[in-house]
């Protein structure tokens, strides 16, 4: 059996293989609600054979959306539509997961097809934006308000309440988004965090918010269900967040009940030259897996079945998360199984000799 298609268990949840759908914003919601597009988009990846299907970033506060069209889970009213998607994903053999997020100072932007620039109140945007410190993301970005201690507690509670709604919707996996320059990453990185209180300065202080969020979520999230955290393993900038800090953080998160680190990178400031090439981030998944002794996910320009198989077979990571490749072809897992000599995975409705 190809290692990529070995079942994978975390706590009481078993994934049929090591292929996960990476969270990808769809910019298709109104007021945070999932709709028919999300149903078709996510259910088709379950039919396509992936073991884990993660939603796009779901904002835990309305002000935490990246764009006005982002998915949301800040209201009980969002639960019903999400529950319908969960049921579809589970009916088609995959495990349903949700990514919980807060954009912080990178919120209130136009969707990419509309240019991605920051929006003001006259353009469906909102103010104020919030962050660890009153430092704008870029020259053309609004200056955010530094969260007060009360505001930090409000954000923590928003993540916990979102986790409770995720449980009510039936999700089996939660991934907390602490990467790509969004709010939790803004606390981690000294490039965005210049606080002088208990949430800034030292490594211990800069990691305090993510640790408190994880502790709060793990307390209400069933012990039978996995908890993931996505991090940017490096800022790719001197004096920024780096892989050594990521290893240390991963070790702390493991002790708090995190089961897997989803290893991405970058996003804290614009204009950084990131050496993108096939598998360029897998080195981070491998180091964190070996040195923090926690399960990891590899993501970033993973496109071929042989490449994905090697990542799993050689112990670089425990799962691979595919984004663009699964947009191009939701049935990539089926084709990968055939190419790697694994038994057919096709749904019976599609199972014909020409497949």
N, C-alpha and C positions, 0 to 999 in steps of 0.2 A: 504493500500500500504506500502511495505517495504520502510523505509526512504532512504535506499541506492539507490532506484530507483525513487525517486522523481526528477523531472526536477530541474535544478539549473541554475539561470541566474546571470550573471555579466555584468553590463552595457547593451549592446544590444545583447549579445551572450547568447544563452540558450543551456545548455548541457542536453542530454536526461536522464542522471543519474549522480551519484556522484562518478563514477569510472573513474580514469585516468590512462593512460599508462605512467609510470615513464620513464624519459629519460635513455636510456641504450646504451652505446657505442657498435657498431657492428664491428668496425675495418675492414671495407669492402670497403672503398673508395680509389680511386686513385686521387691524387691532389684535394681532397675535394669533388669530384663529387658524388652525389647520383646515384644509379644504380638500376638494377632489384632487387637485394637483398633488398634494402631499400623499394622499392615499395611493394614487397610481404610481408615483415616483418611488415610494418606499416599498410598497407591496411587490412591485415588479422586480426589485432586487432580491426579495425573499424567494419569489418564483425562480429567479435567476440562479439560485443555489448558494448564496452567501450564508455563512453561519450566524453572523451577527449583523443586524441592520440598525445603525445609529441614526437618529434624526439629526437635522441641522441644529445649530446652537439655538436653544430655546431660552429666551430672556426671562430672568427671574424678577425683573422689574421692567415696567414700560420704558423708563429712562435708560435701561440697560440694553436696548436693542441697538444693533449696528445700523440698521436702516428702518424706516417706518414699515417696511414690508416683512420684517423678521417674524419668525415663529415666536410665540410667547407661552409662558406657563406661570404668569404672575396672578392669574385669576382662577377661581374654581370653575368659571364658565368655560375655560379652555379644556377641561378634562374630558368632556363627552366626545369631542371630535378626535382627540388623541387616542382615546380608548378604542375607537373604531379602527384606527390604524394599527394599534397594537394587536387587536384580534386578527386582522388580515395577515400581519407578519407571522404571527404564531401559527395560524392555520396553514401557512405555506412552508412551515418547517424551520424557519429561522427564529432567532431570539431577538426581541425588540429592546432596544436601548435608547436612552435620551441623553443628550448633552445639555447640561445646565450652564448658563453663561451670563455674564454682565460685561458690556463693552466699555464701561467707564469713559475715559476721555476720547475713545474712538467711536463713540455713539453718534447718532443723528447725522448719518451720511446718506447720500443718494446711492441707490443700488448701482452696481458696476455698469449696467447697460445705459445708465443715465449720467455716467461720469464719475461717480463715487466721491464727489466733493461734499464737504460739510454743509448741512442744511440749517437755515435759521427758521424761526417760528413761522415766517411767511411762506415757507417751502415744505411744510409738513414736519419740520424739525422741532427741536425742543431745547430749552435751557433751564437750569444750568446743566452742564456736564459735570461729572464728578470723577475724582481720581485720588491716588495716594497723596499727591502734592499738586500745587497750582502751577503745573508745567504743561504747556500745550504740546500736542503730539508733533506738530509741524508748524512752519511759519504761517501758513494760511488757516490753521486750526484755532478754534476758540480756546481760551484759557479756562481750564476746569476749576471747579471749587475743590479744595482739599477736604476730604471727608472728616467730619468731626468724630470723636469717639462714639457719640450717639449714632451718627450716620454709619459708622463701621458696623455697629451692632445691628442696625436696620438691614444692611446688606447681608450680614450673616443669617439673620432670620428669614430674609427673602429666599436664600438658597435652601434653608431647611424647609420652609413652606412649599417651595417648588418640588423638593424631594417627596414630600408628603403627597402632593398632587400626582407626581409621577407614579407613586405606589398605587394610588386610587385608579389611575388610568391603566394599570396592569403591566407597566414596564418591568423587566427583569434585571436591567443593567442601568446604572447611572454613571455618566462620565462628567466630572466637574472640569470646566474649561479654565485652565490657568496658563494659557499659552497665547501666542500671536499678538502680544501687546494689549490684551484686554485687561479688565480691572484687576483680577487677581495677580496677573503678571506685572501690572503696574506697581503693585506692592512689593513683588519679589525683586525687581531689577533696580539697582542703584541709579540707573539712567533715568528713571521716572520717579523714584522715591527719595525725597530729601527730608523726610520727616525727622523730628528730633524726640518724638515720644516713643511709646512702647511698640509702635508699628513701623519704625524707621531706624536706619543706622546699621546695626549689627545684623548678621545673618539670622540670628534668633528672632529679632524683632521684625525683619522684613518677611519672614515666613510665618509670622504669627497668624495673619488673617487666613491664609489657606489652611493652616492647621486647625483653626477654630471652625472654619466652614466644614472641613472633613469630619471633625469630631461631632458637630451638630447633625450633619447628614447621616453619619454612621449610626448615631443614636436612634434615629427613627427609621432608618432603612433596614429591612430584615437581615438578620445574620446569614440567612440562606442565599441572599442576593449579592452579586459582585458589585464592587465600587471601583471605578477607574478614575484616574486624573490625567488630563492632557497637559503637558508642560512644553514650553520652549526650552530645550536642553541647553541652548546657548543663544545669546543675543548677537553673536558674531562681531562683537565690538569689545575692545580693550576696556577694562574696568566695568564691564556690564555683568549680567548674569552669565554663568558659564557651566560647563559640564561637571566640574568638581562640586559646585554648589547644588547642581541637579542630583548628583549621586547622594549627597548628604541629605537633601530634602526627601528624596525617594525613600531613604532608610527611615526617616522620621514618619513619613506617611504610612509606610508599611506597618509600623507599630500602632498606628491609629486605625487600622482596618482597611486601608486601601489595598486592592488586590493586584492591580496592573497599572503601569505607567505608560501612557500613550506618548511616544517620543517624537515631537516635532521640534521646530526651532524658529527663531527670528520674530519680527513683527513689532518690537518695542519702539523703534524709531525708523523713519523712512530713509531711503537712499543708501541702504547697506548693500554691499556687493556680496551676495550669498553664492557660494560655489555650487550651484544647482547642477546635478548630474544624476543619472540613475542610481538610486539607493544612497544618495548623499547623506541621509540622516540615520541610516541603519547603524552607523558606528556608535551613536548615542544610545540606541536601544540595547546594543550589545554590552557596552560598558555598565550601564545602569543595571542590567540583568545580572551581570557577573559580580559587580562590586557592591550593589545594594541588596543583592539576592532577592529580587522581586520580579515577578513576571512583567514582560514588556510587550508593547506593540510597535512595529516598525511602519513608518509611513513616509511617502515622498518619492514620486517617480518610480514606483514599482509597477511594472507593466507586463512582464512576460511570466508565464507559468514557471519556467525554469528558474528565473530570478526569485520568485516567491518561494518556490520549493527549497532553494538553497538557503534562504534566510531561516526557514524553519528547521531544515535538516541539520544545519551546522550550529544551531543553538544561538543564533544572533538575536532572535526574538521568539515569542510564543505565538503571536498572531501577526498577520499583515493587514493593514488598513489601506484599502484602495479607494481613490477618489475619482479622478478624471477617467481612469480606465473603465470604471463601472458606469460612468456617464456615457461613455462611448458604446459600451456593450454591457447591459445588465446581466447577460448570460455568460459573462467571462468565466465564472466558476465551472460551468458545464464544459466549456471548451478546454479549460485548463485540465479538467479531469481526463478528458479524452487524450489530450496531448501528453499527459504524464502517465498514461496507461492505467488510470484508475477506472473502476466500474462506472457505468453510466449513471448520471444524476438527473437526466432530463425528466420533467414531469410526464406522467403517462400521456397527457394530452399532446405532448410534443414528441413523444418517443416513436420515431419512425426510422426506417432503415437508413435514410439519407442523413440522419443526424449522427 
